[in-house]
């Protein structure tokens, strides 16, 4: 991998578009991007990002390709197309999506057979953090690949952690999300109980910030979403949360771990989807909890 080759970016959704923009602004390198929708490509053109008509066009131009895709199936499909590219400069694929650990390891082996590197580098934090370039990135890669990749990831993130070999980044991100979902559901339950008992939810959360229940989830998801009842679409939805939690439960089953709290969280998210909130920001589980029948 050189220090001047073109960078590629595939997947310009809620997180991918601002990540690509920061990469173009801060890396000092040419960036070419692809998405199935023309709108984000048109917006990024104002930041000097070139538009590629398809995945093979990105592979034909870019030395390093970043992926920010909705799920493992999309990652596998895009990587299959990248693997078919002939006489391309492609030297490294970096998956910033959240996808199964087993898939990351399999893709590493498949790209290695073609002499191409692969790293899993899923991102954490919010869209606002993606816009500000203050994401957290959890990286699975060998030491040499991580050292070469870190300056590029630093264009999009303020915290870049090497978690271990390929797959370790995905495992860390998946478990981070599992803990977050369980915490937000606990906060939603506490808020619903307080309101049902006639207490002020805002005062409850203020008290929690001063005690041992304080957390990032409380200060952000709790106070900004649960209290305000703000559950927009085009944010991290219940469907995405279920996808990530499913990956965590798969990992638990593979390791023979009884993850019953995560299974309970899965049930709450499924109830929210059944209520019609699948595309809403996942703290919307509060509404499903409030409407749940008494046992």
N, C-alpha and C positions, 0 to 999 in steps of 0.2 A: 504494500500500500504506500503510495507516494504522499507528499504533502501538498500537491497541487491539482490532483485529478478531480474531475467533476463528481458531484454528489447527487444521488438520486433519492427521491422521497415518494413512496406509494401509500396513499390513504390520507385524505385531507379532511377528516371529520372534525369533531369537536376539539380534539387534542392535536390531531395531525397538522391541521392548517397553521395554527400559531407556532407549533414546533418547527415546521418547514420554514416559516417566515423568519424566525430567529436564527435558524441555521444559515439562511441566505444572507442575513444582515451581519452576522458575527463571524462566520467562518472564513471570509475572504476568498471563498471558492465558488465556482459556478454551480448552480443547483437546477436540476430538472425534475419535474414532478408529474405524477399521474393520479387521476381520480376518475371515477365513473361519472361524476357530476362536473359540468363546466364552470359553475359559479365560483368555487374556491380557486380554480386555476386562473380565472379572470382576475380575482382579487390579488392573488400572489404575483401575477404578472407585473403589478405596480411596484413590487419589491425586487424585480429582476429575475424572478423564477421562470424558467422555461417550461413550456407545456409539452408533455409527451402523449401521443395518441393512445398508447397501450403499454403494457408491462414490458414486452420485448424491446420497445423503443428506449425505455429507461435502461435496461440491461446493456443495450448497444452503446450507450453514451456514458454511463456512470461507473466509476471505480468502486464507490461505496454506496450501497442502497439501504435506506432506512424504511421500515415498514411500520405503519400505524393503522391496524385493521381491526374489525369488530370482534373476530373470534378465531379459534384455531382452524376451522374449515377454510376461512378466507386466507389465512396465512399459508396453509398448505397449498391452496390453489395458486396463489401468486408465486410461491417458491417453486412449484412445479414448472411454471412458465419461465422463471429465471433460470432454472436448471437446463432448460432446452435451448438457451441462447448459445449461439456458436460464434467464435472469434470475437467475444466481447471483452472489454477491459475489466469486467467485474472481478473484484478481489475480495470483497467482504460484504456480507448481508447482515444487517442489524435489525432484529425484530423488537420493536418498541411496543408491540401489542401485548395483551395478556392472553396467554395460550397455554396448553398443557405442557407439563415438564417433559413427558415422553415425546411429544412432538418436537420440542427444541433439540433433544438429544438425537432424534432420528434425522432431523434436517442438518444438524452438524455433520453427521456421518455422510449424508448424501452430497452435501456441498464439498466436503473434504475429498471425496472421490473425484471431484472435478477440479481440485486444487484451489477451491474458493473457501475463504473463512466464513464462520457463522458465529454470531453472538446473540444471546437473548438479553434485552435491556428494557424491560417493562418500566413504565413511568408511574409515579404516584403524585398525588395532590390534585388540584382543581384546574378548571379551564383558565381561571385567572392566573394561576401559577404558570400554566403553559404560555399564556400571553406575555407574562413578565419574564419568562426564561428562568423561573425559580422552581422547576420541577425537582423531584427526587427520582433518581434512576438507579435501579438495582440490576447489576450486570453479572451475567454468567459467561465467562470466557477464560481462555488461558491468559497467563500474565502478559505475554508479548502483545496479544491482540488488545487486551484492556489498556495497556500503556499507549498504543497507537490510537485507540478509539476515544480515550478520555477527553482530549481537547475538543473533539467534535461534540460529544455529549454535553460538555460544559457550555456550549453555545445555547443549549436549551434548558439547562438545569443548574441549580446552585449546589446540589448535593448529588455526587456520583459515587456509589458504593460498589466495590468489587466483592460480590457475594461468594464466588467460587467458580468452579468449572461450568461449562454449558449446562443449563437447566437450573442452576442455583438462583439465577435472577428471577425466573418464573416462579420457583417455589417460594422465594421470599415475598414477592409481590402478591401471590395468591393468598398466602397466610396473613400478610398485612391486611388484605381486603376482608378476609374471614373475620379477623378480630374487629375491624371497623364495623362490619355489618352487625355483628353480635352486640357491639357497644351501642350503636344507633338504635337498634331494636330495644335494648334495655332502657335507653333514654326515652323512647317513644312510650314504652309501657309505664315508666315512672310518671311521665307527663299526663297520660290518659288517666292513671289512677288518681293523681293529684286533682285534676279537673273534676273527675267524677265525685270526689270527696268534697268539692267546693273550695279547693285551695288555688292560689295564684301560681300558675306554671312558671311565670317569669321569676317570681321570688324563689321558687324551688330551684330553678337552674342557677340563679345567682348564688344561692347557698351551696349548691354542689360545686361551683367553681372555687369555693373557699375551703372545700373539704377534700377528703381522699378520693372522691368520685370525679375530681376534675380531670379533663382530658382534652385533646385536640378535637375529638368528635363532639364533645359537649360544647366547646367554644365556637365551633364552626357549624357542623350539621345540626346540633341541638338548638343553639340560639338563633342561627340565621335561617334555618329551614323549618324545624319542628315548631318553634314558638310562633314564627311568622306565618306558618301554613303555606310556605312558598315551595311548591313542588313542580317546577317547570318541566316541559319536555326539552329535548336537546341538551339534557344534562345527563349525569350517570344514572341510568334508568334501573327499574326493578329487573327488567329482562337481563341487562348487563350484569347486575349484581348476582342474579341466579346463575348466570353462566360462570362467573368467577368462583362462586361458592361451590358449584358443581365440580370445578377443577380441584378445589381444596378437598372436597369429600372423596374424589377419586384418589387423590394422593394419600388420604387417610386410610382408605380401604387397602390400597397397595401396601401400606406399612402395617396393617393390622391394628390400627388405632380406632378406638371407640370415640367418635367425635359427635356426641349426642347434642351438645349445645349448638354446633353448626347445623345439625339436622333440624333442630327446632327453628333456627333462623331461616333455613330453607323453606320450612312450612309457612312461616309468616310472610315471606316474600311471595310464595306461591299464592297465598290468600289475597295479597294485594293485586297480583296479576289477574286473579279470578274476578276481583271487584272492578276491573277495567283500568287499573293504574299501571299497566306494564310498561308504558312509555314515559312515565313520570319519574322525576328525581326520586331515588329510592327511599329517602326518609318519609315518603308518602305512606309507608307501612303504618304510620300513625292512624290513618283513616281506616285501614283494615282492622287494626287493634280496637279502635273505638267502636266499630260496628260489629265486632265479633259477638256471637250470642253467648250468654252466660252458660257455663257448664253446670 
